Amino acid sequence: MHSLLRLSVLLIFAGCSNASSNGGGSPAENCGGLHNDSGNSGGAGPAGGVNGSLGVGGSVGTGGKVGVGSGGTPPDASLGGNSSAGGSPAATGGSGNSAASTCRNLFLERGHTSAEIASKLTKTWDSLFAGTDQQRVYYEVGQDEAYILDVANDDVRSEGVSYGMMIALQLDQRVAFDRLWNWASRHMLHTTGPRKGYFAWQCGKDGQKRDPNPASDGEAYFATALLFADARWGSSTGVDYAAAARDILTTMLHKEDGGVVESVMNMFNKTEKMVVFTPYASAALFTDPSYHLPAFYEVWAKSAPSVEDAAFWAEAATTSRAFFGKTMHPTTGLAPDYALFDGQPTGAGHMEFRFDAWRVIGNLAVDAAWWGKNTEAAALARRLLAFFEKEGVASYGNQYALDGNKLSGDHSPGLVAMNALGALALPQGEADAFIDALWSLEPPSGQYRYYDGMLYALAMLHASGQFRVYGPAAAAAACH
């Protein structure tokens, strides 16, 4: 992500300020709003089970049963209460999904019970969405809006709101989902001008746009969460989720159809068949490896409004899979924050493995688990995890040069969470230490809980087999 003032590649890469991390650890770089929060792995965890037990068949707040694991009923319960008063937001109007999850459950493989796993998920939601002011990142506004707050930077980002929507969708929290979408569509979405259809990546808590340009990861999660919402809940509450998703996908791919206006471009380079860093001026001439989400592109291909768009999204998925092998270091497996379309690192201060790049292993592994089309996925995951195992599973740093030279000694829960997902690309038993490291974490709290917390929540859903594919793509995916 970048500041409005950075209108060229050189300016985008310049001018970083520092914010201390981990209460006195190495500074966490703050480059134009990059989600760069080195987390607090030692924060106090929230009190679990505040709305009832969340075990197999257990009572959860005002409704439903939640089971986790093979043969269990996935989270489709109301975790009742008013989130602004400290309870979990209630899900209303959703029928949920009564079929057993087909997704791999890493925690079950490690011997944890379904009740223990479900309790972990409840604790995650209760902390990040309904916890104290040192725990929550979800804040309700007015009658029907909510945002996800980047606490350290005191702003609202399309990344965080879209992640929050996906987390709410997977846990069947429709009220929270709709509140977040209302905020994003009313305050972040451009409805006029050359950026019409895109979302401002950075806003104030008052809803004012701070940087009008979009960030490609936000659009990707918005579109996918909306597609899943339509499949899971239908569009019976006045919001046509499917139409909103199609609008986003069409804008991403066809913004230039009428010509480039004021340097605003497509979010995907049609020649390279690759997502760009941001679709504006020279920032569209390179990419961010962590923005590559081939698992989602397969979903889009099966929901596209035209044969041509479907073919493009399928090709983009194939391209991103090959790109992982090009951009991840041949010895360490580390990827840079920013890269050229050929995978080579680019951008002063971003040619290294930093905060964006944490997510690459998660994107690669989830795609492997859902679609099984990347023949290199296991080798790439094995290479990266071998590097971190050598560095010490309980103590590795959170920033490195691509050759493995440590740049920060901070040990961040967001990176721990993403590395655990590497196990999804590997046979059972190969990455147990990384799964155990995620299990041992408490939901992040304190000043840097936003980025760490969002990655932690997403990882908990994936690792527990509860991050599922909904809609036309579900039948073809291994995880639904």
PANUVEX-153333 format. One record per residue (C-alpha): residue in one letter; x negated, y, z negated. Coordinates in Angstrom, 3 decimals. Layout:
// residues N
- residuo X Y Z
- A X Y Z
...
***
This chain:
// residues 480
- residuo X Y Z
- M 0.000 0.000 0.000
- H -1.153 3.492 0.600
- S -0.554 7.153 -0.013
- L 1.243 9.394 2.456
- L -1.872 11.521 2.722
- R -3.937 8.617 4.027
- L -3.034 8.994 7.662
- S -6.100 7.268 9.063
- V -7.906 4.077 8.237
- L -10.787 5.970 6.725
- L -8.522 8.081 4.560
- I -6.533 5.055 3.495
- F -9.698 3.444 2.208
- A -10.932 6.505 0.364
- G -10.071 8.203 -2.862
- C -9.498 5.609 -5.616
- S -8.889 6.458 -9.238
- N -9.273 4.104 -12.178
- A -6.930 2.892 -14.860
- S -8.291 0.822 -17.681
- S -7.080 -2.754 -17.958
- N -6.704 -5.228 -20.771
- G -7.015 -2.547 -23.385
- G -10.607 -1.675 -22.771
- G -11.729 -4.172 -20.170
- S -13.105 -3.297 -16.771
- P -11.091 -0.616 -15.018
- A -8.335 -1.746 -12.710
- E -8.657 0.085 -9.449
- N -5.751 2.298 -8.440
- C -6.098 2.990 -4.726
- G -3.134 4.912 -3.471
- G -0.708 2.826 -5.459
- L -2.089 -0.618 -4.786
- H -0.527 -3.120 -7.133
- N -3.751 -3.555 -8.983
- D -2.788 -4.296 -12.527
- S -5.323 -6.438 -14.276
- G -3.095 -8.099 -16.765
- N -2.825 -8.657 -20.455
- S -3.085 -12.373 -21.024
- G -2.924 -12.071 -24.755
- G 0.255 -10.094 -25.233
- A 2.842 -11.255 -27.707
- G 5.505 -13.400 -26.120
- P 9.197 -12.743 -26.518
- A 11.475 -14.658 -28.770
- G 12.785 -17.553 -26.707
- G 16.328 -18.751 -26.333
- V 18.025 -15.524 -27.356
- N 21.152 -16.484 -25.432
- G 21.339 -20.164 -26.238
- S 19.315 -23.236 -25.430
- L 18.343 -23.813 -21.817
- G 17.729 -27.512 -21.791
- V 19.202 -30.282 -19.731
- G 22.925 -29.764 -19.988
- G 22.386 -27.140 -22.680
- S 24.600 -24.156 -23.237
- V 23.242 -21.015 -21.647
- G 24.891 -17.825 -22.785
- T 28.384 -17.628 -21.368
- G 28.312 -20.346 -18.783
- G 26.941 -23.292 -16.927
- K 24.344 -25.945 -17.384
- V 20.733 -25.778 -16.427
- G 18.518 -28.739 -15.814
- V 15.016 -28.787 -14.394
- G 13.195 -31.579 -12.672
- S 13.957 -34.326 -10.235
- G 17.626 -35.075 -10.405
- G 18.404 -32.070 -12.606
- T 20.901 -29.378 -11.871
- P 19.046 -26.202 -10.882
- P 19.546 -22.923 -12.684
- D 23.071 -21.833 -11.872
- A 24.205 -20.603 -15.254
- S 25.194 -17.235 -16.626
- L 22.642 -16.029 -19.115
- G 25.270 -13.758 -20.617
- G 24.912 -10.312 -22.053
- N 24.005 -6.799 -21.073
- S 20.381 -6.601 -20.065
- S 20.044 -2.985 -21.174
- A 21.038 -4.098 -24.664
- G 18.419 -6.802 -24.741
- G 20.403 -9.784 -23.498
- S 19.971 -11.563 -20.196
- P 22.043 -10.180 -17.330
- A 25.125 -12.207 -16.592
- A 25.545 -13.842 -13.223
- T 29.012 -13.416 -11.832
- G 30.720 -14.571 -8.696
- G 28.074 -17.100 -7.673
- S 28.926 -20.723 -7.107
- G 25.276 -21.657 -7.371
- N 23.951 -24.871 -5.888
- S 25.000 -28.099 -7.552
- A 22.691 -30.320 -5.531
- A 19.516 -31.605 -7.115
- S 16.374 -29.741 -6.191
- T 14.135 -31.481 -3.691
- C 11.197 -29.223 -4.579
- R 8.034 -30.549 -6.133
- N 7.893 -29.953 -9.892
- L 4.288 -29.494 -11.012
- F 5.225 -29.240 -14.674
- L 7.192 -32.472 -14.570
- E 4.149 -34.125 -13.008
- R 2.132 -32.978 -16.012
- G 4.499 -34.713 -18.416
- H 6.616 -31.802 -19.610
- T 10.290 -32.532 -20.151
- S 13.103 -30.911 -18.225
- A 14.247 -29.198 -21.429
- E 10.769 -27.778 -22.070
- I 10.518 -26.493 -18.514
- A 13.965 -24.925 -18.615
- S 13.099 -23.219 -21.888
- K 10.025 -21.713 -20.237
- L 12.165 -20.280 -17.451
- T 14.605 -18.786 -19.930
- K 11.765 -17.197 -21.848
- T 10.377 -15.731 -18.636
- W 13.707 -14.134 -17.720
- D 14.479 -12.960 -21.242
- S 11.098 -11.271 -21.551
- L 10.709 -9.590 -18.172
- F 14.371 -8.788 -17.523
- A 15.853 -8.412 -21.001
- G 12.976 -8.022 -23.441
- T 11.648 -5.203 -25.559
- D 10.087 -2.058 -24.139
- Q 6.731 -3.835 -24.276
- Q 8.084 -6.805 -22.309
- R 10.710 -5.847 -19.749
- V 10.127 -4.493 -16.273
- Y 13.831 -4.516 -15.311
- Y 15.746 -1.352 -16.177
- E 19.399 -0.686 -15.474
- V 20.524 2.728 -14.199
- G 24.059 4.049 -14.140
- Q 26.988 1.754 -13.433
- D 25.525 -0.561 -10.815
- E 21.815 0.021 -10.197
- A 18.538 -1.263 -11.608
- Y 14.864 -1.065 -10.717
- I 11.656 -2.921 -11.500
- L 9.154 -0.546 -13.101
- D 5.430 -0.560 -12.472
- V 4.750 0.386 -16.060
- A 1.104 1.363 -15.709
- N 1.758 3.706 -12.785
- D 5.250 4.782 -13.915
- D 6.806 4.266 -10.492
- V 9.077 1.898 -8.590
- R 7.760 -0.121 -5.656
- S 9.449 -2.028 -2.871
- E 7.229 -4.976 -3.767
- G 8.540 -5.105 -7.333
- V 12.217 -4.557 -6.509
- S 12.133 -7.210 -3.783
- Y 10.315 -9.670 -6.052
- G 12.899 -8.966 -8.737
- M 15.698 -9.700 -6.289
- M 14.127 -13.021 -5.325
- I 13.657 -14.021 -8.966
- A 17.283 -13.116 -9.713
- L 18.473 -15.054 -6.659
- Q 16.591 -18.196 -7.637
- L 18.003 -18.054 -11.199
- D 21.532 -17.292 -9.952
- Q 21.606 -13.836 -11.552
- R 23.899 -12.088 -9.094
- V 24.614 -9.003 -11.168
- A 20.911 -8.234 -11.518
- F 20.356 -9.004 -7.824
- D 23.111 -6.628 -6.740
- R 21.936 -3.880 -9.069
- L 18.417 -4.091 -7.653
- W 19.669 -4.141 -4.077
- N 21.900 -1.153 -4.748
- W 18.915 0.831 -6.022
- A 16.697 -0.180 -3.098
- S 19.318 0.447 -0.421
- R 20.344 3.819 -1.882
- H 16.944 5.245 -2.787
- M 14.198 3.402 -0.886
- L 15.884 2.733 2.442
- H 15.481 5.354 5.180
- T 18.828 6.000 6.859
- T 17.675 8.673 9.296
- G 14.520 9.703 11.129
- P 11.742 7.652 12.723
- R 11.480 5.370 9.671
- K 15.179 4.503 9.722
- G 15.595 0.907 8.548
- Y 12.310 0.832 6.633
- F 11.943 1.190 2.862
- A 9.674 3.716 1.157
- W 7.215 1.578 -0.751
- Q 6.885 4.002 -3.681
- C 9.560 5.990 -5.489
- G 9.918 7.741 -8.798
- K 12.278 6.408 -11.426
- D 14.625 9.209 -10.373
- G 14.915 7.599 -6.942
- Q 12.914 10.260 -5.107
- K 10.620 8.879 -2.409
- R 6.961 9.514 -3.244
- D 5.531 7.924 -0.112
- P 7.904 7.480 2.835
- N 5.919 4.728 4.489
- P 6.851 1.074 4.013
- A 4.754 -1.798 2.716
- S 5.199 -4.990 4.666
- D 5.456 -7.337 1.697
- G 8.495 -5.497 0.358
- E 10.445 -5.826 3.617
- A 9.567 -9.533 3.830
- Y 10.910 -10.296 0.350
- F 13.972 -8.074 0.796
- A 14.970 -9.850 4.012
- T 14.391 -13.366 2.688
- A 16.136 -12.740 -0.626
- L 19.158 -11.340 1.231
- L 19.327 -14.334 3.576
- F 19.193 -16.694 0.608
- A 21.812 -14.633 -1.234
- D 24.248 -14.917 1.650
- A 23.761 -18.678 1.771
- R 24.006 -19.134 -1.983
- W 26.757 -16.692 -2.920
- G 28.394 -15.514 0.280
- S 29.078 -11.846 0.926
- S 32.353 -11.435 -0.930
- T 31.535 -8.471 -3.171
- G 31.407 -5.773 -0.535
- V 27.746 -6.330 0.362
- D 27.062 -8.199 3.589
- Y 23.755 -9.751 2.600
- A 23.225 -11.463 5.951
- A 23.820 -8.280 7.949
- A 21.434 -6.348 5.701
- A 18.767 -9.024 6.195
- R 19.224 -9.005 9.971
- D 18.916 -5.221 10.030
- I 15.598 -5.400 8.198
- L 14.219 -8.132 10.445
- T 15.308 -6.288 13.570
- T 13.646 -3.096 12.388
- M 10.438 -4.932 11.543
- L 10.171 -6.438 15.007
- H 11.850 -3.858 17.252
- K 11.066 -0.428 15.811
- E 9.016 0.427 18.917
- D 11.660 -0.696 21.425
- G 12.644 2.903 22.085
- G 9.035 4.074 22.024
- V 6.739 5.076 19.189
- V 8.088 8.122 17.369
- E 5.853 10.094 14.994
- S 3.399 7.172 14.834
- V 5.916 4.793 13.215
- M 5.431 1.325 14.650
- N 6.595 -2.272 14.411
- M 5.799 -4.094 11.194
- F 4.536 -7.023 13.266
- N 2.013 -6.592 16.047
- K 3.670 -8.355 18.975
- T 0.401 -9.074 20.743
- E -1.360 -10.505 17.702
- K 1.917 -11.972 16.339
- M 0.785 -10.822 12.951
- V 2.049 -8.601 10.139
- V 0.331 -5.212 9.878
- F -0.806 -3.465 6.721
- T 1.788 -0.761 7.177
- P 3.521 0.231 10.415
- Y 2.184 3.748 10.628
- A -0.599 5.175 12.786
- S -3.984 3.495 12.307
- A -2.767 1.576 9.264
- A -1.044 -0.673 11.817
- L -4.409 -1.687 13.287
- F -5.276 -4.176 10.566
- T -3.558 -6.525 8.174
- D -3.422 -7.607 4.553
- P -3.994 -11.367 4.151
- S -1.627 -11.473 1.173
- Y 1.202 -10.144 3.356
- H 1.117 -13.307 5.469
- L 4.168 -15.373 4.497
- P 4.563 -18.177 7.044
- A 6.997 -19.998 4.759
- F 9.381 -17.061 5.144
- Y 8.825 -16.716 8.891
- E 10.128 -20.256 9.380
- V 13.268 -19.214 7.508
- W 13.654 -16.139 9.696
- A 13.216 -18.201 12.865
- K 16.266 -20.247 11.906
- S 18.354 -17.137 11.205
- A 17.239 -14.921 14.087
- P 19.909 -13.225 16.217
- S 18.196 -14.134 19.498
- V 16.182 -16.960 21.013
- E 13.358 -14.511 21.651
- D 13.183 -13.361 18.037
- A 13.362 -16.937 16.777
- A 10.443 -17.879 19.005
- F 8.426 -14.896 17.793
- W 8.916 -15.735 14.104
- A 7.939 -19.368 14.709
- E 4.800 -18.217 16.517
- A 4.037 -15.744 13.722
- A 4.148 -18.616 11.228
- T 1.687 -20.623 13.317
- T -0.558 -17.576 13.688
- S -0.619 -16.880 9.949
- R -1.541 -20.468 9.156
- A -4.528 -20.214 11.466
- F -5.350 -16.785 10.046
- F -5.774 -18.193 6.518
- G -8.597 -20.390 7.766
- K -10.265 -17.419 9.456
- T -10.063 -14.938 6.568
- M -10.834 -17.240 3.597
- H -14.584 -17.482 2.966
- P -16.098 -20.746 4.265
- T -17.810 -21.478 0.940
- T -15.757 -19.855 -1.822
- G -12.326 -19.767 -0.189
- L -11.911 -16.154 -1.330
- A -9.954 -13.801 0.946
- P -10.373 -10.020 1.214
- D -7.693 -7.492 0.343
- Y -7.647 -6.124 3.901
- A -8.718 -7.769 7.152
- L -8.822 -7.225 10.860
- F -6.598 -9.424 12.972
- D -9.507 -11.814 13.526
- G -9.771 -12.358 9.765
- Q -12.893 -10.300 9.180
- P -12.760 -8.093 6.060
- T -12.292 -4.370 6.533
- G -11.915 -1.173 4.538
- A -14.338 0.254 1.995
- G -13.388 -1.079 -1.416
- H -11.063 -3.682 0.074
- M -13.430 -6.044 1.832
- E -13.592 -8.032 -1.401
- F -11.307 -10.395 -3.269
- R -9.235 -7.990 -5.330
- F -5.670 -7.670 -6.597
- D -3.748 -8.090 -3.344
- A -5.816 -11.126 -2.416
- W -4.726 -13.053 -5.513
- R -1.550 -13.951 -3.639
- V -3.130 -15.603 -0.608
- I -3.441 -19.038 -2.209
- G 0.196 -18.911 -3.307
- N 1.398 -17.991 0.186
- L -0.680 -20.740 1.766
- A 0.375 -23.423 -0.702
- V 4.087 -22.615 -0.742
- D 4.129 -22.799 3.045
- A 2.407 -26.184 2.874
- A 4.935 -27.433 0.328
- W 7.972 -26.199 2.249
- W 7.006 -26.945 5.837
- G 3.887 -29.153 5.896
- K 2.660 -27.682 9.170
- N -0.765 -26.356 8.137
- T -3.291 -29.136 8.527
- E -5.974 -26.988 6.886
- A -3.961 -26.108 3.784
- A -5.304 -28.818 1.464
- A -8.923 -28.154 2.388
- L -8.531 -24.397 1.935
- A -6.794 -24.766 -1.428
- R -9.371 -27.298 -2.595
- R -12.218 -24.956 -1.642
- L -10.790 -21.968 -3.519
- L -9.887 -23.921 -6.656
- A -13.307 -25.573 -6.687
- F -14.827 -22.100 -6.791
- F -12.675 -21.017 -9.729
- E -13.265 -24.302 -11.519
- K -16.991 -23.678 -11.268
- E -16.423 -20.171 -12.645
- G -14.499 -21.633 -15.592
- V -10.753 -22.244 -15.477
- A -10.202 -20.410 -18.758
- S -12.532 -17.501 -18.068
- Y -12.997 -16.685 -14.360
- G -12.881 -13.039 -13.344
- N -10.204 -11.295 -11.340
- Q -12.344 -9.604 -8.663
- Y -15.187 -11.029 -6.594
- A -17.276 -10.351 -3.540
- L -16.338 -12.928 -0.942
- D -19.609 -14.782 -1.485
- G -18.667 -15.325 -5.134
- N -20.479 -12.480 -6.883
- K -18.275 -11.487 -9.833
- L -17.102 -7.869 -9.800
- S -14.918 -7.937 -12.922
- G -14.876 -10.144 -15.989
- D -11.175 -9.626 -16.691
- H -9.146 -12.843 -16.716
- S -5.678 -11.940 -15.428
- P -2.477 -13.960 -15.802
- G -1.297 -12.959 -12.327
- L -4.301 -14.660 -10.769
- V -3.931 -17.648 -13.098
- A -0.339 -17.943 -11.871
- M -1.243 -17.807 -8.191
- N -4.106 -20.275 -8.536
- A -1.767 -22.779 -10.169
- L 0.320 -22.760 -6.997
- G -2.688 -24.096 -5.111
- A -1.652 -27.459 -6.538
- L 1.373 -27.437 -4.208
- A -0.998 -27.959 -1.267
- L -2.831 -30.850 -2.953
- P -2.009 -34.394 -4.034
- Q -0.849 -34.874 -7.609
- G -3.726 -34.871 -10.089
- E -6.191 -32.710 -8.146
- A -5.422 -29.349 -9.777
- D -4.105 -30.308 -13.204
- A -6.309 -27.824 -15.064
- F -4.812 -24.941 -13.083
- I -1.240 -26.106 -13.695
- D -2.015 -26.427 -17.404
- A -3.478 -22.917 -17.434
- L -0.218 -21.502 -16.098
- W 1.841 -23.540 -18.571
- S -0.195 -22.192 -21.474
- L 0.510 -18.538 -20.609
- E 3.124 -16.401 -22.291
- P 5.107 -13.978 -20.116
- P 2.823 -10.961 -19.647
- S 3.552 -7.983 -21.870
- G 2.085 -4.539 -22.477
- Q 0.939 -1.850 -20.089
- Y -0.054 -4.095 -17.191
- R 2.885 -6.499 -17.304
- Y 4.398 -5.429 -13.969
- Y 2.186 -7.110 -11.360
- D 1.035 -9.918 -13.626
- G 4.602 -10.471 -14.767
- M 6.126 -10.605 -11.296
- L 3.500 -13.073 -10.075
- Y 3.931 -15.113 -13.249
- A 7.705 -15.328 -12.776
- L 7.428 -16.298 -9.118
- A 4.820 -18.927 -9.968
- M 6.944 -20.356 -12.783
- L 9.812 -20.808 -10.332
- H 7.635 -22.460 -7.702
- A 5.776 -24.686 -10.185
- S 9.011 -25.864 -11.801
- G 10.640 -26.751 -8.491
- Q 13.231 -24.015 -8.846
- F 12.204 -21.706 -5.991
- R 14.393 -23.122 -3.270
- V 15.247 -22.520 0.375
- Y 18.888 -21.624 1.071
- G 20.732 -21.278 4.358
- P 20.193 -22.663 7.854
- A 16.536 -23.412 7.152
- A 17.219 -25.511 4.053
- A 17.907 -28.789 5.873
- A 14.527 -28.649 7.600
- A 12.526 -27.556 4.555
- A 11.021 -30.001 2.070
- C 12.131 -27.718 -0.768
- H 15.837 -26.930 -1.084
***
